[in-house]
Amino acid sequence: VNEAWTELCGFTQEEAEGQTLRCLQGEDTDANTVAQLVEDCADGKASSMEVTNYDKAGKKFRNFLQVYPLSSNEGGEGEISHMLGVL
């Protein structure tokens, strides 16, 4: 979470800490897109997609999301330790 994300989404860094992107989902967030994202993350695959999200106040916005697996070892080999999401 950085300053641009907090401005876009309306959450403070403290409010976002420990949250998943689920906090941005709402009525028009496509369940199939979310399911694909969850599956790709579970498989440790990089993924990109356009999604409909909502800021803290409930205002809808569209964004292009990219998610990348981060390995615990140098060179990208080994166990995935985190998933990095870029809005």
N, CA and C atoms as a LAMMPS dump frame, in Angstrom:
ITEM: TIMESTEP
0
ITEM: NUMBER OF ATOMS
261
ITEM: BOX BOUNDS ff ff ff
-5.0000000000000000e+02 5.0000000000000000e+02
-5.0000000000000000e+02 5.0000000000000000e+02
-5.0000000000000000e+02 5.0000000000000000e+02
ITEM: ATOMS id mol type element x y z
1 1 1 N 0.854 -1.177 0
2 1 2 C 0 0 0
3 1 3 C 0.895 1.233 0
4 2 1 N 0.596 2.134 -0.93
5 2 2 C 1.348 3.375 -0.985
6 2 3 C 0.368 4.555 -1.008
7 3 1 N 0.902 5.762 -1.083
8 3 2 C 0.068 6.962 -1.027
9 3 3 C -0.938 7.01 -2.176
10 4 1 N -0.53 6.61 -3.364
11 4 2 C -1.451 6.616 -4.51
12 4 3 C -2.616 5.66 -4.266
13 5 1 N -2.343 4.484 -3.692
14 5 2 C -3.402 3.522 -3.404
15 5 3 C -4.367 4.088 -2.362
16 6 1 N -3.841 4.701 -1.313
17 6 2 C -4.728 5.243 -0.279
18 6 3 C -5.582 6.371 -0.84
19 7 1 N -5.033 7.184 -1.743
20 7 2 C -5.822 8.248 -2.368
21 7 3 C -6.912 7.673 -3.268
22 8 1 N -6.583 6.652 -4.047
23 8 2 C -7.538 6.028 -4.952
24 8 3 C -8.651 5.315 -4.196
25 9 1 N -8.276 4.581 -3.156
26 9 2 C -9.225 3.693 -2.484
27 9 3 C -9.866 4.281 -1.231
28 10 1 N -9.274 5.326 -0.676
29 10 2 C -9.875 5.982 0.479
30 10 3 C -9.563 5.371 1.827
31 11 1 N -8.792 4.309 1.855
32 11 2 C -8.394 3.674 3.109
33 11 3 C -7.043 4.229 3.544
34 12 1 N -6.836 4.349 4.835
35 12 2 C -5.513 4.703 5.33
36 12 3 C -4.631 3.464 5.267
37 13 1 N -3.335 3.66 5.392
38 13 2 C -2.422 2.513 5.427
39 13 3 C -2.772 1.586 6.584
40 14 1 N -3.123 2.166 7.72
41 14 2 C -3.465 1.359 8.891
42 14 3 C -4.713 0.529 8.633
43 15 1 N -5.715 1.099 7.97
44 15 2 C -6.946 0.36 7.669
45 15 3 C -6.687 -0.754 6.657
46 16 1 N -5.755 -0.536 5.74
47 16 2 C -5.474 -1.515 4.689
48 16 3 C -4.597 -2.66 5.173
49 17 1 N -3.826 -2.419 6.21
50 17 2 C -2.901 -3.438 6.703
51 17 3 C -3.645 -4.714 7.07
52 18 1 N -3.188 -5.824 6.501
53 18 2 C -3.785 -7.126 6.789
54 18 3 C -5.019 -7.436 5.957
55 19 1 N -5.465 -6.495 5.134
56 19 2 C -6.645 -6.702 4.299
57 19 3 C -6.237 -7.373 2.985
58 20 1 N -7.204 -7.986 2.344
59 20 2 C -7.025 -8.494 0.984
60 20 3 C -7.775 -7.549 0.05
61 21 1 N -7.67 -7.805 -1.238
62 21 2 C -8.395 -6.981 -2.202
63 21 3 C -9.903 -7.139 -2.076
64 22 1 N -10.336 -8.074 -1.277
65 22 2 C -11.77 -8.273 -1.031
66 22 3 C -12.413 -6.995 -0.475
67 23 1 N -11.632 -6.18 0.234
68 23 2 C -12.181 -4.944 0.802
69 23 3 C -12.6 -3.953 -0.276
70 24 1 N -12.196 -4.194 -1.531
71 24 2 C -12.554 -3.305 -2.641
72 24 3 C -13.686 -3.86 -3.5
73 25 1 N -14.149 -5.057 -3.197
74 25 2 C -15.187 -5.681 -4.016
75 25 3 C -16.565 -5.169 -3.644
76 26 1 N -17.465 -5.205 -4.639
77 26 2 C -18.832 -4.762 -4.419
78 26 3 C -19.78 -5.385 -5.417
79 27 1 N -20.936 -4.789 -5.543
80 27 2 C -22.044 -5.333 -6.338
81 27 3 C -21.655 -5.679 -7.777
82 28 1 N -20.895 -4.828 -8.427
83 28 2 C -20.544 -5.059 -9.831
84 28 3 C -19.18 -5.711 -10.037
85 29 1 N -18.566 -6.178 -8.954
86 29 2 C -17.312 -6.921 -9.085
87 29 3 C -17.663 -8.308 -9.617
88 30 1 N -17.066 -8.682 -10.738
89 30 2 C -17.395 -9.943 -11.394
90 30 3 C -16.844 -11.137 -10.615
91 31 1 N -17.739 -12.023 -10.196
92 31 2 C -17.352 -13.189 -9.391
93 31 3 C -16.416 -14.118 -10.162
94 32 1 N -16.597 -14.249 -11.473
95 32 2 C -15.72 -15.116 -12.275
96 32 3 C -14.304 -14.559 -12.336
97 33 1 N -14.181 -13.252 -12.427
98 33 2 C -12.863 -12.615 -12.437
99 33 3 C -12.166 -12.844 -11.103
100 34 1 N -12.905 -12.675 -10.009
101 34 2 C -12.345 -12.903 -8.674
102 34 3 C -11.927 -14.366 -8.522
103 35 1 N -12.763 -15.296 -8.986
104 35 2 C -12.447 -16.725 -8.892
105 35 3 C -11.172 -17.05 -9.667
106 36 1 N -11.012 -16.44 -10.846
107 36 2 C -9.796 -16.665 -11.631
108 36 3 C -8.572 -16.131 -10.9
109 37 1 N -8.713 -14.964 -10.288
110 37 2 C -7.614 -14.385 -9.515
111 37 3 C -7.229 -15.298 -8.344
112 38 1 N -8.218 -15.791 -7.627
113 38 2 C -7.965 -16.686 -6.491
114 38 3 C -7.266 -17.961 -6.964
115 39 1 N -7.745 -18.518 -8.075
116 39 2 C -7.14 -19.737 -8.618
117 39 3 C -5.692 -19.497 -9.043
118 40 1 N -5.454 -18.388 -9.746
119 40 2 C -4.09 -18.08 -10.18
120 40 3 C -3.154 -17.89 -8.986
121 41 1 N -3.63 -17.216 -7.962
122 41 2 C -2.804 -17.029 -6.754
123 41 3 C -2.516 -18.365 -6.083
124 42 1 N -3.532 -19.224 -5.978
125 42 2 C -3.341 -20.532 -5.351
126 42 3 C -2.331 -21.374 -6.129
127 43 1 N -2.32 -21.189 -7.462
128 43 2 C -1.384 -21.926 -8.311
129 43 3 C -0.02 -21.244 -8.418
130 44 1 N 0.109 -20.059 -7.804
131 44 2 C 1.368 -19.323 -7.853
132 44 3 C 1.673 -18.754 -9.222
133 45 1 N 0.627 -18.421 -9.97
134 45 2 C 0.799 -17.9 -11.326
135 45 3 C 0.608 -16.386 -11.361
136 46 1 N 1.388 -15.735 -12.209
137 46 2 C 1.155 -14.314 -12.462
138 46 3 C -0.168 -14.181 -13.192
139 47 1 N -0.857 -13.075 -12.948
140 47 2 C -2.18 -12.886 -13.532
141 47 3 C -2.417 -11.407 -13.759
142 48 1 N -3.225 -11.09 -14.76
143 48 2 C -3.632 -9.705 -14.971
144 48 3 C -5.066 -9.691 -15.479
145 49 1 N -5.811 -8.677 -15.079
146 49 2 C -7.22 -8.586 -15.451
147 49 3 C -7.753 -7.197 -15.155
148 50 1 N -8.843 -6.863 -15.804
149 50 2 C -9.531 -5.614 -15.515
150 50 3 C -10.67 -5.938 -14.558
151 51 1 N -10.782 -5.157 -13.492
152 51 2 C -11.795 -5.424 -12.471
153 51 3 C -12.559 -4.148 -12.111
154 52 1 N -13.78 -4.368 -11.636
155 52 2 C -14.575 -3.283 -11.072
156 52 3 C -14.434 -3.362 -9.566
157 53 1 N -13.99 -2.281 -8.964
158 53 2 C -13.814 -2.211 -7.517
159 53 3 C -14.554 -1.003 -6.973
160 54 1 N -14.518 -0.86 -5.664
161 54 2 C -15.187 0.236 -4.974
162 54 3 C -14.237 0.824 -3.939
163 55 1 N -14.249 2.14 -3.817
164 55 2 C -13.43 2.757 -2.78
165 55 3 C -14.152 2.665 -1.437
166 56 1 N -13.547 3.169 -0.417
167 56 2 C -14.101 3.084 0.938
168 56 3 C -15.484 3.732 1.037
169 57 1 N -15.702 4.788 0.268
170 57 2 C -16.993 5.489 0.288
171 57 3 C -18.048 4.806 -0.576
172 58 1 N -17.661 3.753 -1.305
173 58 2 C -18.608 3.025 -2.138
174 58 3 C -18.649 3.464 -3.588
175 59 1 N -17.75 4.363 -3.982
176 59 2 C -17.702 4.835 -5.366
177 59 3 C -17.019 3.784 -6.239
178 60 1 N -17.673 3.429 -7.327
179 60 2 C -17.171 2.402 -8.236
180 60 3 C -16.039 2.954 -9.099
181 61 1 N -15.018 2.119 -9.336
182 61 2 C -13.96 2.452 -10.279
183 61 3 C -13.462 1.185 -10.955
184 62 1 N -12.959 1.33 -12.177
185 62 2 C -12.383 0.207 -12.919
186 62 3 C -10.872 0.336 -12.865
187 63 1 N -10.215 -0.782 -12.768
188 63 2 C -8.768 -0.739 -12.81
189 63 3 C -8.204 -2.025 -13.397
190 64 1 N -6.979 -1.92 -13.847
191 64 2 C -6.245 -3.06 -14.376
192 64 3 C -5.374 -3.586 -13.248
193 65 1 N -5.593 -4.826 -12.861
194 65 2 C -4.891 -5.449 -11.743
195 65 3 C -3.871 -6.442 -12.281
196 66 1 N -2.679 -6.397 -11.72
197 66 2 C -1.637 -7.364 -12.032
198 66 3 C -1.17 -7.989 -10.725
199 67 1 N -1.017 -9.31 -10.715
200 67 2 C -0.579 -10.023 -9.516
201 67 3 C 0.594 -10.919 -9.902
202 68 1 N 1.639 -10.874 -9.074
203 68 2 C 2.86 -11.633 -9.341
204 68 3 C 3.255 -12.438 -8.104
205 69 1 N 3.674 -13.694 -8.301
206 69 2 C 4.196 -14.472 -7.167
207 69 3 C 5.614 -14.015 -6.833
208 70 1 N 5.926 -13.962 -5.56
209 70 2 C 7.271 -13.627 -5.101
210 70 3 C 7.847 -14.843 -4.402
211 71 1 N 9.014 -15.257 -4.846
212 71 2 C 9.664 -16.434 -4.3
213 71 3 C 10.516 -16.071 -3.091
214 72 1 N 10.672 -17.034 -2.226
215 72 2 C 11.509 -16.838 -1.046
216 72 3 C 12.99 -16.962 -1.383
217 73 1 N 13.307 -17.423 -2.594
218 73 2 C 14.703 -17.609 -2.991
219 73 3 C 15.059 -16.68 -4.141
220 74 1 N 16.317 -16.316 -4.196
221 74 2 C 16.821 -15.471 -5.279
222 74 3 C 16.645 -16.18 -6.613
223 75 1 N 16.278 -15.437 -7.648
224 75 2 C 16.124 -16.014 -8.975
225 75 3 C 14.735 -16.559 -9.251
226 76 1 N 13.799 -16.415 -8.304
227 76 2 C 12.434 -16.849 -8.529
228 76 3 C 12.188 -18.328 -8.339
229 77 1 N 13.191 -19.047 -7.907
230 77 2 C 13.037 -20.478 -7.655
231 77 3 C 12.618 -20.687 -6.205
232 78 1 N 11.863 -21.714 -5.949
233 78 2 C 11.522 -22.051 -4.578
234 78 3 C 10.107 -21.684 -4.192
235 79 1 N 9.845 -21.78 -2.921
236 79 2 C 8.508 -21.575 -2.379
237 79 3 C 8.062 -20.119 -2.545
238 80 1 N 6.815 -19.951 -2.917
239 80 2 C 6.247 -18.611 -3.045
240 80 3 C 5.96 -18.088 -1.644
241 81 1 N 6.521 -16.928 -1.342
242 81 2 C 6.346 -16.364 -0.005
243 81 3 C 5.252 -15.309 0.046
244 82 1 N 4.99 -14.631 -1.088
245 82 2 C 3.985 -13.565 -1.12
246 82 3 C 3.429 -13.44 -2.54
247 83 1 N 2.297 -12.792 -2.639
248 83 2 C 1.761 -12.385 -3.94
249 83 3 C 1.732 -10.872 -3.935
250 84 1 N 2.259 -10.256 -4.974
251 84 2 C 2.317 -8.813 -5.103
252 84 3 C 1.229 -8.362 -6.065
253 85 1 N 0.327 -7.493 -5.595
254 85 2 C -0.722 -6.957 -6.444
255 85 3 C -0.443 -5.52 -6.811
256 86 1 N -0.588 -5.203 -8.104
257 86 2 C -0.361 -3.847 -8.597
258 86 3 C -1.654 -3.368 -9.257
259 87 1 N -2.18 -2.261 -8.769
260 87 2 C -3.398 -1.684 -9.365
261 87 3 C -3.017 -0.654 -10.397
